[in-house]
Amino acid sequence: MNKITKNGSDGRQNYRIFMVINSVGYVGIAVHLVLIPLFYWLGFPSLSCLNIFSSMLWISAWIVNQQGRHNPAIVLMTMEVMLHTLLVVPTVGWQAGFQYYLFAAVPFTLFNNKFDGKAIIFVSIALGLEFILLSVFTGDQPPNPTLSDGLVRLLDHANIIISFTAQCIISYYFRLASISLEQELENQAHTDPLTGLYNRRRMTDFLVEQGKLSALEQTTLSVAFVDIDHFKKINDNFGHECGDEILRSIADFIKRQLRKEDTLARWGGEEFLLLLPHTDIDGARVLAEKIRKTIAEHYFQIGGCEYAVTLTIGLCEHQTENPIEESIKFADIALYRGKQAGRNRVMCYS
């Protein structure tokens, strides 16, 4: 499974496809291995040989899937279902229920991401036509005379259970894929893609919520603007890739200094906004100084050289009788004053 990864959108998608084929593969291999002695015992040696071949195909498809080649595995399994059904139903009889496997093959083909819409429709129509033709030519015929009525009913019920089991596995992973996609879209809407922090839109909503909560509970709340000093020089001298790496590193540095209840967001450009619940201005200053000092004492590797980065931080303690937007504005004013005073410092609004 060394080619299967959960990291990244493509990795998660491939992992879901892998799990679908892997799970369905176990069911298919087990069923065909059981059918080998069963058909031989029932007096159908040709079908017994067919299931030896089918078992080899399913095992091959399972191995191909383990190697990361998911789409060929789906094609192999789907072709085997169509061939197996086409040969077994006319021999054993419609009443034995082997045609039900065609229903599970339809949603299974949807996991083949090499199939476009037309290909999926074509395969679905082919499966449906096979089902109709088998119904027309074998539906009215009595079951094979070598099979008792009780055995025919037993085969029919077993095939229904097997088909629904495959359907349940496929539906389960479709459900997981749907939930995962919704979560990814929500994260993309709320997250800064570079740093993985909340973006400005999500942080604005969060600030309003926390401001109302602070007013309701009459608790202290502080906000802080964090700005990287002379960030434009880093981009101009070393390029935007180095600038992006600095942004990611500083975001990680700051996160490591925070408590669980604190929230950090990328506000825009080289600015971060920090929300500190249950924290007055003195507590916010202590934390801000710790962050500033940690960054100032660290040397970043840029272009093979060590480069020092400093921060200017503007603080404001939120007054619960005022809207949170006013405290954000005051923290921004404190940041501006800190830059005017020479940067690399913490400035509190007063």
N, C-alpha and C positions, 0 to 999 in steps of 0.2 A: 504494500500500500504506500510505497514511498513516493508515488507520483500524485497521491491525493493529498490535498491541503485544505484547511478550513480558513486560511487567511485570505482576506480580500473578497470582493464580490464574486469574481469568477471562481475562486477557490470554494466558497460556500456553495455556489450553484453546482459545481462539479461534485462536491461531497454529497449533496442531496441526490444527484443522479446516481452516484456510486452506491449509496445506501438502498435506493429503490431496486436497482438491478441485483445487488447483493442479496437482499431479502427475498425478492421474487425468485432469484436463482436457486436459493435453498429449497423453496417450495417445489419448483419445477424439477430439480434434480431428484428430490425425494420421491415425488409422484411417479416419475418415469422409472426409477429403480424398482419401485413396488410393482409397477405394471409389467415388468419383465417376467417374473415368476407367475404373476396372476394370469396373464394371457396364455402362458404356456400351460398352466394348470387347467384353464378353461378350454383348451384345445385349439388355440390360435397361435401356432408357432411362428407364422409370418409376422403377426403383430408383436410377438415377443422379440423377434429380431429387429423390428422397427423401433421398439423402445430402447434396445441396446444402442442403436444409432442415435435416437433422440437424446438419450442420456449423455452420450459423447458430445453432442452438439451443445447441450446445456452446460456441461462441465467446461467445454471450450469457451463458451460465452462468458461464464463466470470468471475464468482465468483471464480472458481479454479485458474484462471489467477491472480486475485487480491490477492490470497493467496501466490503467488509466484511459483505455480506449473504449469509452462508454457507448458511443453511437454504433460501432460495429457489433457490440454485444447485444444491443436492443434489436438490431436488424436480424441477427442470428436467432434470437429467441422468438421474435415475431414470425419469421419464416418457418421455424419448427412448429409453432402452434398451428399455423395454417396447413402445413403438410400433414401433421399428425391427425388433425381433425378430419381432413379430406380423406384420409385412408382408413381411419378407425370407424367413423360413423357409419359408412355404408356396410362395413363388415359386421359390426356388433349390433347396430341398429340405433335409430334416433332416440328411442326411449331410454337408452343407457346414459344420455346426457353429456357425451364428450364434446358436443358442439358449444357448450356454455363457455369453454375457454376462449372462444372468439371475442366474447364481450370484454373480458379482462385485457385482451390485446389492444383494444382501441385506445383507452387512456394511457396505456403503457407506451405507445408510440409517441405520445406528446412529449416525453422526456428526451427524445432525440432532437437535440438542438441543431442538427444539420438539416432537418426536414423543415422546409418552409410551409406556408399555409396550404399550398396546392398539393404538396407531397403528403401531408397529413390527411387531407381530404381524400386523396387517391387511395391511400392505405386503408382508411376507414371504410370507403366504398367497397374496396376489394374484400375486406373482412365481412361486411354486410352482405355482399353478393354471394360469398361462399356460404354464409348461414342460410340465405334464402334458397339457394340451389339445393343444399342438403335437405332443407325442409320439404321442398317440392318433390325431390326424387326418393327420399327415404322416410319422410314423416308419416306416410300412410302405410308403410310396410311393417309387418310384424317384426319383433326382435328376433335375433338369431335363435333358431330352434334349440341350439345346444344350451341356451341360458334359460333358467327357470324365471318365473315372474318375480319371485322374491329376490333373486340375484340381480335382475334388471333394476328393480326399485332401489336396491342397495347401491348399485353403481350410480344410478341417477342422483340419489341423495348425496353420495360421496362427492360426485363431480360438482354439484351445486355448492357444497361446503368449500371445496378447493377453489372454485372460481370466485366465490365471495371473499375468501381469505386473501386471494391475490388482489381483488378490488379494494379491500380494506387497507392493505399495505400501500397500494398506489395512492388511495385517497388520503391516507395519513401523511404521506410525504408531500402531496400537493398542498395539504393544509399547512404543513410546516413551511413550505416555500412561500405561500401566500402571506403568512404571519411575518416571516423573515423579511420579505420585500416591503411590507408596510412599515416595519421597524426601520429598515434602511432608508426609506423615503423620508420618514419622520426625522431620523438623525441628520440626514442631509439638509433638511429644512432648518434645523436648529443648531447645527454644528459648523464651526469654522473648519474647512477641509485641511488647512495647513497645520494647525496646532491641536485639533481635536477638542478645543474648548467650545463653550457656548458661543454662538455668534451674537451680534448686536440685537437682532430682532428677538431672539429667545431671552436674552438677558434683560431686555427692556420689560418684557412681560413678567419675568421673574422678580425684578425689582419692584414693580407695582404691587405684585402679590405680597412680597415681604414687607413693603411699606404699610400696606393695609393691616397685615398681621401684627406688625410692631405697634401700630396705633391702637389696635384692638386690645393687645395684651400689655400695652404701656411698657415695652422693653426697649433697651437701647439698640441702636443699629448704626453702623458706620459704613461709608463707602470710600473707596480709594481709586484714584486714577494712577496708573503706572505707565511711564513713558520711557522708552530707550533713548538715551542721550546720543545726539549726532548720528542717528541711524542712517540718514541719507548718505553720509560719508562712507558707511560700510557698503551700501549698495553701489555707490559710485566707484569706490576703490577696489572692491573685491567681487562685485557682481551680485545679482539678485539671488542666485542660489545660495551663496554664503549668507546673505541677509535672511533668507528663509530658514536656514539652519540655526542662525542666532535666535530667531523668533521661537522656533520649536524648543530650543535648549532653555531659553529663559522661561517659557511657559512651564516646562517640566521643573525647573528650579523653584519657581514660585509655588507650584502645586505641592511640592514636597514640604513646604513650610506651613501649609494651611491645616486647619482642623477639618473634620468631616463636614461640619455644617457650613463652612465658608464656601463661597462660589466665585470662580474666576472665569472671565470671558474676554475674548479678543474684541475690543470695541471698534477697532479699525486701524489700518496701517501698523504702526509700532506701538499702539496704545492698548493697554489692558484695563479692565474695570474689575474691581474686587469688592465683593459684598461680604460684610462681616457682621452676622447677627449676634445679638447679646454682647456687643462690644462697644465701649465708650471710646472717646477720642484718645484717652491715654493708652488703653489697650491696643487701639489701632496703630498708634505711633510706635509702640514697642515692636509690634509685628512688622510694620513697614520698615523700621530701621534694621530689623533682622534680615529682611528680604534684600534691602539695598546693600547691606554690608556683605551678605553672602555672594551676591552678584559681583560686587566691586572687587572682592578678593579672588575671584575665579578668572582664569585666563582661558579664552576660547581659542581653539586651533582653527585658523583661517589661512588658507593658501600656504600651509607649512609653517606659519608663524603664529606666535602667541599674541592674542589681541585682548585688551582689557575693555570691558563694557560697563557703563554705569547707568543707574536709573534715577529718575526724578519722580517722586511720588507726592500726589496731592490728596489730603484727607479732609473728610467732613463728617461730623457726627449728625445723624439725621434727627430733626426735630419732628416729633410725631404729629404735631398740629399742622405741619406743612406737607405738601405733596412730595413724593420721593424725587420727582424730577428737579425740584429746587435744590435738594442736597447734591444731586449729580452735577448740577451747574456750579455749585459752590466748590465741590471737589475739583472741578475743572479749573476754576479760578485759582485755587490753591496750587494746582500743578503749574499754571502759567507763572505765578509768582515765584515758585521754586526755580523755574528755568531762568527767570529774570535775575534771581539771586545768585546764579552761577552753576546751576544743575548739580547732580549727584547729591541730592538731599531730600529730606522729607519735610513737607510744608503742610501745616494744618490751617484750615480756613477759620478765620475769626472776624 
